[in-house]
């Protein structure tokens, strides 16, 4: 199994360029880096409660990624238009919109680490302007018990990123028991990230590493509105919809679902 490197203090890491460089080399070599307690558990609990209320009380919709787009939530129920097939409820936030939680301030340190590990300026993509190709974009995703999944895929490595961070928002063995986010290595070994993490941790991995979300508690009765299942947060940097010079994510098992 590839190594899992645990970092206990994100502030200490941000002030240690040698440590950052060492971790960058390990991620490029397909290792996983987990920074502990980046986001307070009480904030995550409050966020989940808020998102459940939004999901139950307003119509799902979609906004393409363009400067000035509204925050939104949408249902992806194995949508054939998606680059990577999956079943989940997604809640999206952009840095130019205000929100109740000041999310981009709350997650700024994690974005700084992401950028430094990707050889990019610390503040890059957090304040996009007209003519830019990329924006930071926070996406919380809920995978319902019984049918939540995301096909195995690779994310693009380009000038906007080498690594991808995910925020752990659910405890395996509590909110769900089977499945969850995993990485697959060349020897076909799977490593399930949530076997090594707790709520509030942020895991960093190479974007091109094969990964997906294995079916959440298969065989369980599913109900979108009861919000029983698995939560996660993607601290993403995405290209704007009209940028064609950067590849999209590649679904590696689209025939599965």
Phi, psi and omega in degrees: 000138173299159185281152172246119184258124183259128176243127187268340187220111182291327179295318178297320179297317182296339180259012183232089185295327179293319178295318178300316180296320179296316180293324178300316180296323181290321178294318178300330178274014174079013173284165179250137176244129179240121174260125187278145167053043179288321181240134183296137181299327180293324176294318180296319178298319179294319178299313181299318178298316178297314182295323176300316179297317177298314183297327182275338192246001179220153182291136172295148181208186179215141173233127176291158185280098176215155182302128181092359180300151177283152165295152185202170167228151184213155171263128170246100181253074183055048183294122182294344180278347184287143176297322178237122184289142179190173174227111182194165176250123187245138179237118191247138178229138179247154185289342181274353178258145174277150176216167186296338191251000186049053191301321184287337169286318181298323186257010186299320181297320178295320177295322178298316177297314178306312182294317180296322177290343179257012180062040183234153177303145188304323186263004186300140173076357182275347179220067186294150181234168177305132180095349176288157181263341189223159173216148166293149184204118179266128179231114172270133184233132178249127180250109185291146174302144175096323181214005178286132179196167169216125183301153176298137185202172170239137174270155182289138167257122183205198184292348180265345183190148164248323184244159177234132174257140173237138178269128179277122185237355179224145177268125173291134186094354178239289180279337173207162185241328182236152177085203182112181184287137181219161171241144179242131181258174187299332178275012178075009177287138175254137173242122181267113189300319186286357170284347186236010187226166173230166178304133180100345176283156173236126179257134180245136180212161179292131187301328184275359177292137178298128180205163179191185174240111180288148185317131182274117178043062181301145181089354178275142175299138186248142176211113183305321190274351176275348176051044172259120183159217188242134175252149170208164176235133175257117176265081194264159161238121184239150173285151172291154192301334184267005179272118184252356185276355181243136183291159172268167173300149183246118176285124184263353177213052183296341179284350186294317188244000000 
